[in-house]
Every structure is written in C-alpha cells, then in structure tokens.
Amino acid sequence: MEFIKVNTQYKKHIALINLNRPKELNALNLQLMSELKSTLQTLDEDEDVRVIILTGNEKAFAAGADIKQMAGKTAIDMLNVDQFSTWDQIKKTKKPLIAAVSGFALGGGCELAMTCDMIVASESAKFGQPEIKIGVMPGAGGTQRLTRAIGKAKAMELVLTGNFISAEEALHYGLVNKVVPTEMYLEAAAELAEQIAQMSPVAAKLAKESVNRAFETHLDEGLHFERKNFYLTFASEDQKEGMKAFVEKRKPEFTGK
C-alpha cells in the first residue's frame, strides 16, 4: 500500500486505516481509493476485526478529490474510469465503520466521511462540498448524503456556495456524533469503536444493515426488513450467549457466530 497505512490490531477487534498522502492533504486519487476499497474488503472478511476506524491526520481527513487527475478529462473519460464503483464498494462494508476527522473534510473527503457509519470530529474539523467553486458539483454522494444528514436548506446552501461548516456546526446539524479536542479525536473514535466491538458482531452487522435501509425505503418495507433481521439474530450463537449471560447476570462473551 502506497497511500494508506493499515493496523489490523490497533485495539482488540479494531482495525485502523490511515489515509497517507500528507503533502496533498490526503487528496483522494484513484490509487488511494483502490487501496482503500481492497483493504476494506479484506478487513470485512477478517473474523478478528469487528470495527474499522478510518482517519487521516490532524491537518486533514481528506481535502477532496485529486483535481490534477481530473482536470483534463472529458465526460467519456470519466464514464470509462468509473471511479464511483469504488465508492459503491466502500458503502457495502458490512462492519461498523467510524470516521475520525480532524482538519479538512472537503469535497470527496466530506463524502468519504459521510460514507462511514459514524463521524467523530476534532474541534478543528471543517466540512464542506466546495466543488461548485471549480465548475462542477459533488459526484460521490455529496448532494444525497449531506441532504439526508443536515436537511435540504443547509445542504443546498453548502453545495451552491461551497462554504464550509465547523465541527460545532456539523454537530448541531447532526452530521457528526461528537466533537472533542484535536489531541483526543482518534482516542474518542477508539472509545466508540471499543464499545461497539464488545457487542455481537452478528447483531452489529444486521443492525447496521437495518439502519441503512431506513434511508433507502418507506417505513412499512423498512419495518419488514428490520423484523426479518431481528428473527435472523436468533439463528446465532451470540444470541444464545447474550440472553443466557443476561439471565445469569454476567458479561457475555460474543464470538461472532
């Protein structure tokens, strides 16, 4: 891997992925996204990993897409490159995925953070979709996920002006889970990951799938999907262990089976 660093044993059952193009503020070029896609696929299949944290550095989570790679492209070039198929694969990650964001999360960086399931932000984090300033618009979910996260009016403002919002504003609008001092943002993400990693991996995957379905369908279909996944948990050893431990007043030992 040239543009990401991976620690599969960052904490017990927690993997850490670092975007690693510091000179370019972690701009998302095609190679980095390909490396990220393959890494997430590998971690999704690793039975010892239950939660994944994705981060950059204190200055930038990712300052956007790599504009140099796109500046001279035609519409047909972009169609043939099909760069968004990589993003589709990231969205399919089954395990909980937490973005630990400090500094800039702009354009593709903001879209990447929103592709994750939760966002922990440092006080210095800034979010935005400034594509309009270079004559284009968001293409990796910025108009869709941002609108679902913060509402039409504010999303429209950010997309059409290219303005940024601070970490505190992002918390106010519901874009992020929490805001912490810059020196603590990765630690705070790890604490959240550790809480989740203690739960049943089977139930976590099914619950994540069900929450995501709420944004993709109407209520009745979503409730039907949720119930099917609820019933499915009763096919797992984790369900038996979890309920037995509750009755016996002890901490459960989940195995992901």
Summary of the structure (lengths in Angstrom):
residues: 257
radius of gyration: 18.9
end to end distance: 31.1
largest distance: 65.2
contacts: 841
relative contact order: 0.11
helix: 51%
strand: 18%
